[in-house]
Amino acid sequence: MTPQSPHSTLPAAGLALLVLLALFWGVNWPIMKIVLTEWPVWTFRALCAASGAIGLFAIARLVGERIRVPAGQWTRLGAISFFNITGWNVLAVYGVGYLPSGRAAILAFTMPLWGVILSRFLLNEKLTPRRLTGLALGLAGLALLIGSEFAALRAAPVGALLMIGAAILWAIGTVAMKRYPVALGTTSLTAWQMLLGGIPMALGAVLFDRGSFGGEFTLVPFLGVLYNMFVCFIFCYWAWFRIVSLVPVGISSLSTLMVPCVGVLSGALVLGERPGWQEYAALALVSAALATVLLPPRAARRPQLAG
């Protein structure tokens, strides 16, 4: 399956995927925090990547999607797998161990800033007034959330640096997928990224996690592992790469701005944190940003008059 030319706005099916992605990825930030109370980082992520690869390869086979990687495209596939899966997951999961889940989600989703900048210079995507407006609104929302936690972030610089590094690697991987496309369907491409990106994490589990399992596993962290294995690493990653295939990087990156808002609110529900006016104002700004970049222009929504 050859990659298709992206639309200038996200189709209706893509919007539905985006809503589910924001919900499922957003609630996962406090879930990861709970999992890490008992599970070591490398083993946790290696299991998730393995389940994602197995599940997605099975789905690709079931729907008849091509699985064989085209000749000459292994190098680019390996590179984007490292950035999108290995680098992002290892840095993000280590980072959330140092920070409250809401703050970690906010820093991780500075990715749109890096994605828009990289796509401008590497993909020659135009910074249209709509995208600039959406970026400004979205970053204003994130700035509200970061500003209220600035002192706490300065007190935990390692976690902040890890999360920002994860965001940059994710942006590089997203742009690389557009710059150097692999001629596979979304399901097969995601499965291969899980497999290749999971290999370093499996090696890390063998090298670094020996003797890390102490005591008995309790139910709630174990359920969190299952949630990551079957929801985040199968559906969510497939949905994300599908959105990337549908629209330019500038739009797909900005579309993720809803995730940290869900992360902050779900952190309040799951971990007992109390959202303030900043969280609600940020949610309004991010919603406006999404409307700016995802809804078609007014002229495109007008019905055409018969001549």
C-alpha positions as CSV (number, residue, x, y, z in Angstrom):
1,M,0.0,0.0,0.0
2,T,1.5,3.3,-1.1
3,P,1.2,6.3,1.2
4,Q,-1.6,8.6,0.1
5,S,-1.4,12.4,-0.2
6,P,-2.5,14.0,3.0
7,H,-5.7,16.1,3.2
8,S,-5.5,19.7,4.4
9,T,-8.0,18.9,7.2
10,L,-8.7,15.8,9.2
11,P,-11.6,13.7,7.8
12,A,-14.6,12.8,10.0
13,A,-13.2,9.3,10.6
14,G,-9.9,10.9,11.6
15,L,-11.6,13.2,14.1
16,A,-13.3,10.2,15.7
17,L,-9.9,8.5,16.0
18,L,-8.5,11.7,17.5
19,V,-11.2,11.8,20.2
20,L,-10.5,8.2,21.2
21,L,-6.7,8.8,21.0
22,A,-6.9,11.8,23.3
23,L,-9.1,9.9,25.8
24,F,-7.1,6.6,25.9
25,W,-3.6,8.2,25.8
26,G,-4.6,11.0,28.2
27,V,-5.9,8.6,31.0
28,N,-2.7,6.5,30.5
29,W,-0.5,9.1,32.2
30,P,-1.7,8.4,35.7
31,I,-2.0,4.7,34.8
32,M,1.7,4.6,34.0
33,K,2.5,6.3,37.3
34,I,0.7,3.5,39.1
35,V,2.4,0.8,37.0
36,L,5.9,2.1,37.8
37,T,5.3,1.6,41.5
38,E,5.9,-2.1,40.9
39,W,7.2,-2.7,37.4
40,P,10.6,-1.8,36.1
41,V,10.7,0.5,33.0
42,W,12.4,-1.7,30.4
43,T,10.4,-4.8,31.1
44,F,7.1,-2.8,31.2
45,R,7.8,-1.2,27.8
46,A,9.2,-4.4,26.2
47,L,6.1,-6.3,27.1
48,C,3.9,-3.5,25.6
49,A,5.9,-3.4,22.4
50,A,5.8,-7.2,22.0
51,S,2.0,-7.3,22.5
52,G,1.6,-4.4,20.1
53,A,3.6,-6.2,17.4
54,I,1.9,-9.5,17.8
55,G,-1.6,-8.0,17.8
56,L,-1.0,-5.7,14.9
57,F,0.7,-8.3,12.7
58,A,-2.3,-10.6,13.4
59,I,-4.8,-7.8,12.4
60,A,-2.7,-7.0,9.3
61,R,-2.8,-10.6,8.3
62,L,-6.5,-10.9,9.0
63,V,-7.4,-7.9,6.8
64,G,-5.0,-9.0,4.0
65,E,-2.6,-6.1,4.4
66,R,0.9,-6.4,2.9
67,I,3.5,-7.3,5.6
68,R,6.7,-7.7,3.6
69,V,8.9,-4.6,3.9
70,P,9.9,-3.3,0.5
71,A,13.5,-3.7,-0.5
72,G,15.7,-0.8,0.3
73,Q,13.4,0.6,3.1
74,W,14.7,-1.3,6.1
75,T,17.1,1.5,7.1
76,R,14.3,4.2,7.2
77,L,12.0,1.8,9.0
78,G,14.6,1.1,11.7
79,A,15.3,4.8,12.2
80,I,11.6,5.8,12.6
81,S,11.1,2.8,14.9
82,F,13.9,4.0,17.1
83,F,12.5,7.6,17.4
84,N,8.8,6.7,17.6
85,I,9.0,3.7,19.8
86,T,12.3,3.1,21.6
87,G,13.4,6.7,22.2
88,W,10.0,8.1,23.0
89,N,8.9,5.3,25.3
90,V,12.1,4.9,27.3
91,L,12.6,8.6,28.0
92,A,8.9,9.2,28.6
93,V,8.4,6.4,31.1
94,Y,11.6,7.3,33.0
95,G,10.5,10.9,33.0
96,V,7.1,10.2,34.4
97,G,8.8,8.4,37.3
98,Y,10.4,11.7,38.3
99,L,7.3,13.9,37.9
100,P,3.6,14.0,38.7
101,S,1.7,12.5,35.8
102,G,0.0,15.7,34.8
103,R,3.2,17.7,34.5
104,A,4.8,14.8,32.6
105,A,2.0,14.8,30.1
106,I,2.3,18.6,29.6
107,L,6.0,18.4,28.9
108,A,5.7,15.4,26.6
109,F,3.1,17.2,24.5
110,T,5.4,20.1,23.7
111,M,5.9,17.8,20.7
112,P,3.6,19.9,18.5
113,L,6.1,22.8,18.8
114,W,9.0,20.7,17.7
115,G,6.9,18.9,15.0
116,V,5.7,22.2,13.4
117,I,9.2,23.6,13.4
118,L,10.8,20.5,11.9
119,S,8.0,20.1,9.3
120,R,8.6,23.7,8.2
121,F,12.3,23.1,7.5
122,L,12.4,19.4,6.5
123,L,9.1,19.0,4.8
124,N,8.6,22.5,3.5
125,E,5.1,22.6,5.1
126,K,3.7,26.1,5.0
127,L,3.0,27.9,8.3
128,T,-0.4,29.2,7.3
129,P,-2.2,31.7,9.4
130,R,-4.6,29.0,10.6
131,R,-1.8,26.8,11.8
132,L,0.1,29.6,13.4
133,T,-3.1,30.6,15.2
134,G,-3.7,27.1,16.3
135,L,-0.1,26.7,17.5
136,A,-0.3,30.0,19.5
137,L,-3.6,29.0,21.2
138,G,-2.4,25.5,22.0
139,L,1.0,26.6,23.4
140,A,-0.8,29.3,25.4
141,G,-2.9,26.6,27.0
142,L,0.2,24.5,27.7
143,A,2.0,27.6,29.1
144,L,-0.8,28.1,31.6
145,L,-0.3,24.6,32.9
146,I,3.5,24.8,32.9
147,G,3.5,28.2,34.5
148,S,1.6,27.1,37.5
149,E,4.1,24.2,38.0
150,F,7.3,26.0,37.1
151,A,8.8,25.9,40.6
152,A,8.1,22.2,40.9
153,L,9.6,21.6,37.4
154,R,12.8,23.4,38.4
155,A,13.0,21.2,41.5
156,A,12.9,18.1,39.2
157,P,15.0,19.0,36.2
158,V,16.0,15.5,35.3
159,G,12.4,14.5,34.8
160,A,11.6,17.7,32.8
161,L,14.7,17.1,30.5
162,L,13.7,13.5,30.0
163,M,10.1,14.5,29.0
164,I,11.3,17.2,26.6
165,G,13.8,14.8,25.1
166,A,11.0,12.3,24.5
167,A,8.9,15.0,22.9
168,I,11.7,15.9,20.5
169,L,12.4,12.3,19.5
170,W,8.7,11.8,18.8
171,A,8.6,14.9,16.6
172,I,11.7,13.7,14.7
173,G,10.1,10.3,14.2
174,T,6.8,11.8,13.0
175,V,8.6,14.1,10.5
176,A,10.8,11.2,9.3
177,M,7.7,9.1,8.5
178,K,6.6,11.9,6.1
179,R,10.1,12.6,4.7
180,Y,11.1,9.0,4.2
181,P,7.8,7.0,3.8
182,V,7.7,3.2,4.0
183,A,5.4,1.7,1.5
184,L,3.2,-0.3,3.9
185,G,-0.3,0.1,5.2
186,T,-0.9,1.7,8.6
187,T,-1.3,-1.6,10.5
188,S,1.7,-3.3,9.1
189,L,3.9,-0.2,9.5
190,T,2.9,0.1,13.1
191,A,3.5,-3.6,13.8
192,W,7.0,-3.4,12.3
193,Q,7.8,-0.3,14.4
194,M,6.6,-2.1,17.5
195,L,8.8,-5.1,16.7
196,L,12.0,-3.2,15.7
197,G,11.5,-0.5,18.4
198,G,10.9,-3.2,21.0
199,I,14.1,-5.1,20.4
200,P,16.3,-2.5,22.3
201,M,13.8,-2.4,25.1
202,A,13.9,-6.2,25.4
203,L,17.7,-6.0,25.6
204,G,17.4,-3.3,28.2
205,A,15.1,-5.5,30.2
206,V,17.7,-8.3,30.2
207,L,20.6,-6.0,31.1
208,F,19.0,-3.6,33.6
209,D,15.9,-5.2,35.1
210,R,17.4,-8.3,36.5
211,G,16.6,-8.5,40.2
212,S,14.2,-5.5,39.9
213,F,11.1,-7.5,40.7
214,G,10.6,-7.5,44.4
215,G,7.5,-8.7,46.3
216,E,4.2,-9.7,44.7
217,F,2.4,-7.9,42.0
218,T,-0.9,-6.3,42.9
219,L,-4.0,-6.1,40.8
220,V,-4.2,-2.5,39.9
221,P,-0.7,-2.0,38.5
222,F,-1.1,-5.4,36.6
223,L,-4.3,-4.1,35.0
224,G,-2.4,-1.0,34.0
225,V,0.1,-3.1,32.2
226,L,-2.7,-4.9,30.4
227,Y,-4.2,-1.6,29.5
228,N,-0.9,-0.4,28.0
229,M,-0.4,-3.7,26.1
230,F,-3.8,-4.0,24.5
231,V,-5.2,-0.4,24.3
232,C,-2.2,1.9,24.0
233,F,0.2,-0.2,22.0
234,I,-2.3,-1.7,19.6
235,F,-5.2,0.8,19.1
236,C,-3.6,4.1,20.1
237,Y,-0.4,3.7,18.1
238,W,-2.4,2.5,15.1
239,A,-4.7,5.5,15.4
240,W,-1.8,7.9,15.7
241,F,0.0,6.6,12.7
242,R,-3.3,6.6,10.8
243,I,-3.8,10.3,11.6
244,V,-0.2,11.1,10.6
245,S,-0.9,9.4,7.2
246,L,-4.1,11.5,6.7
247,V,-2.8,15.1,7.3
248,P,0.4,17.2,7.2
249,V,2.6,16.9,10.3
250,G,1.7,20.5,11.3
251,I,-1.9,19.4,11.7
252,S,-1.3,15.9,13.1
253,S,1.1,17.3,15.7
254,L,-1.3,20.1,16.9
255,S,-4.1,17.5,17.1
256,T,-2.3,15.9,20.0
257,L,-2.7,19.0,22.2
258,M,-5.9,17.6,23.7
259,V,-4.0,14.6,25.3
260,P,-2.2,16.6,28.1
261,C,-5.5,18.2,29.1
262,V,-7.1,14.8,29.5
263,G,-3.9,13.7,31.3
264,V,-4.2,16.5,33.8
265,L,-7.9,15.9,34.4
266,S,-7.5,12.1,34.7
267,G,-4.6,12.6,37.0
268,A,-7.0,14.6,39.3
269,L,-9.6,11.8,39.1
270,V,-7.2,8.8,39.5
271,L,-4.5,10.3,41.8
272,G,-6.5,12.8,43.7
273,E,-5.0,16.0,42.3
274,R,-7.3,19.0,42.1
275,P,-7.5,21.0,38.8
276,G,-7.5,24.7,39.1
277,W,-8.7,27.5,36.8
278,Q,-5.5,27.1,34.8
279,E,-6.5,23.6,33.8
280,Y,-10.0,24.6,32.7
281,A,-8.6,27.7,30.8
282,A,-6.0,25.5,29.1
283,L,-8.7,23.1,28.0
284,A,-10.7,26.0,26.4
285,L,-7.5,27.3,24.6
286,V,-6.6,23.8,23.4
287,S,-10.1,23.2,22.1
288,A,-10.0,26.5,20.2
289,A,-6.6,25.4,18.8
290,L,-8.0,22.1,17.6
291,A,-11.0,23.8,16.0
292,T,-8.6,26.2,14.2
293,V,-6.5,23.6,12.6
294,L,-8.8,20.7,12.2
295,L,-12.1,22.2,10.9
296,P,-12.2,23.0,7.2
297,P,-12.2,26.6,6.2
298,R,-15.7,28.3,6.0
299,A,-15.6,28.5,2.2
300,A,-15.0,24.8,2.0
301,R,-18.0,24.1,4.3
302,R,-20.4,26.2,2.2
303,P,-22.6,24.2,-0.2
304,Q,-21.7,24.9,-3.8
305,L,-24.5,26.6,-5.7
306,A,-25.5,25.0,-9.0
307,G,-24.6,27.0,-12.0
